[in-house]
């Protein structure tokens, strides 16, 4: 009986790891940049909903997100996708954006 439970648990772990790998591969196919933009936008929305971001903070973060989208659009306008340098610049700017979101959500201000 215990061996069957152990086999079931092992099978469940293996299945979940396959799903995690498939999700990661799908994220890479979708594009890390776009997926990250979406997740950061969701974080801003959550901050507004739970009160950890003020109206002014969320507006500023939304403007910064819009700037990143425009920058990405400019980079992709060449028709060749993103070069390695452009991807690095975008990811660096997204890193900074992520830090800004974290700082604003965790400061002592609330709405």
C-alpha positions as CSV (number, residue, x, y, z in Angstrom):
1,X,0.0,0.0,0.0
2,X,2.7,2.5,0.9
3,X,4.6,1.7,-2.3
4,X,1.5,2.6,-4.3
5,X,1.3,5.9,-2.6
6,X,5.0,6.6,-3.1
7,X,4.6,5.8,-6.8
8,X,1.6,8.1,-7.1
9,X,3.4,10.9,-5.4
10,X,6.5,10.4,-7.7
11,X,4.3,10.4,-10.8
12,X,2.6,13.6,-9.6
13,X,5.9,15.3,-9.1
14,X,7.2,14.2,-12.5
15,X,4.0,15.4,-14.2
16,X,4.2,18.8,-12.5
17,X,7.8,19.2,-13.5
18,X,6.9,18.5,-17.1
19,X,4.2,21.1,-17.0
20,X,6.6,23.6,-15.5
21,X,9.1,23.0,-18.3
22,X,6.4,23.3,-20.9
23,X,5.2,26.6,-19.4
24,X,8.7,27.9,-19.4
25,X,9.2,26.9,-23.0
26,X,5.9,28.6,-23.9
27,X,7.0,31.7,-22.2
28,X,10.2,31.8,-24.2
29,X,8.2,31.3,-27.4
30,X,5.9,34.1,-26.5
31,X,8.8,36.3,-25.7
32,X,10.3,37.1,-22.3
33,X,9.9,40.8,-22.9
34,X,6.2,40.8,-23.6
35,X,5.4,38.3,-20.9
36,X,7.3,40.4,-18.4
37,X,5.5,43.5,-19.5
38,X,2.2,41.8,-18.9
39,X,3.3,40.5,-15.4
40,X,4.5,44.0,-14.4
41,X,1.3,45.5,-15.5
42,X,-0.6,43.0,-13.5
43,X,1.5,43.8,-10.4
44,X,0.6,47.5,-10.8
45,X,-3.1,46.6,-11.1
46,X,-2.8,44.4,-8.0
47,X,-1.2,47.3,-6.1
48,X,-4.1,49.6,-7.0
49,X,-6.6,47.0,-6.0
50,X,-5.1,46.2,-2.6
51,X,-4.3,49.8,-1.8
52,X,-0.5,49.4,-1.7
53,X,-0.2,52.0,-4.6
54,X,-1.6,55.5,-4.5
55,X,-3.2,57.0,-7.6
56,X,-0.1,59.1,-8.2
57,X,2.2,56.1,-7.9
58,X,0.2,54.0,-10.2
59,X,-0.1,56.7,-12.8
60,X,3.7,57.2,-12.7
61,X,4.3,53.5,-13.0
62,X,1.8,53.2,-15.9
63,X,3.6,56.0,-17.8
64,X,6.9,54.2,-17.3
65,X,5.3,51.0,-18.6
66,X,4.0,52.9,-21.7
67,X,7.5,54.2,-22.2
68,X,8.9,50.7,-22.2
69,X,6.2,49.6,-24.7
70,X,7.1,52.5,-27.0
71,X,10.8,51.6,-26.7
72,X,10.1,48.0,-27.6
73,X,8.0,49.1,-30.6
74,X,10.8,51.3,-31.8
75,X,13.3,48.4,-31.5
76,X,11.0,46.0,-33.3
77,X,10.2,48.5,-36.1
78,X,13.3,47.3,-38.1
79,X,11.4,44.1,-38.9
80,X,14.1,41.8,-37.7
81,X,12.8,41.4,-34.2
82,X,15.1,42.4,-31.3
83,X,18.8,42.3,-31.5
84,X,20.8,41.0,-28.6
85,X,21.8,44.5,-27.6
86,X,18.2,45.8,-27.8
87,X,16.9,42.8,-25.8
88,X,19.6,43.5,-23.1
89,X,18.5,47.2,-22.9
90,X,14.9,46.3,-22.7
91,X,15.5,43.7,-20.0
92,X,17.7,46.1,-18.0
93,X,14.9,48.7,-18.2
94,X,12.4,46.1,-17.1
95,X,14.7,45.2,-14.2
96,X,14.6,48.9,-13.1
97,X,10.8,49.0,-13.6
98,X,10.4,45.9,-11.4
99,X,12.4,47.5,-8.7
100,X,10.3,50.7,-8.9
101,X,7.1,48.7,-8.7
102,X,8.4,46.8,-5.6
103,X,9.6,50.0,-3.9
104,X,6.4,51.9,-4.5
105,X,4.2,48.9,-3.4
106,X,6.2,48.5,-0.2
107,X,6.7,52.1,1.0
108,X,4.5,53.4,3.8
109,X,2.1,55.3,1.6
110,X,-1.4,54.0,1.0
111,X,-4.5,55.4,-0.6
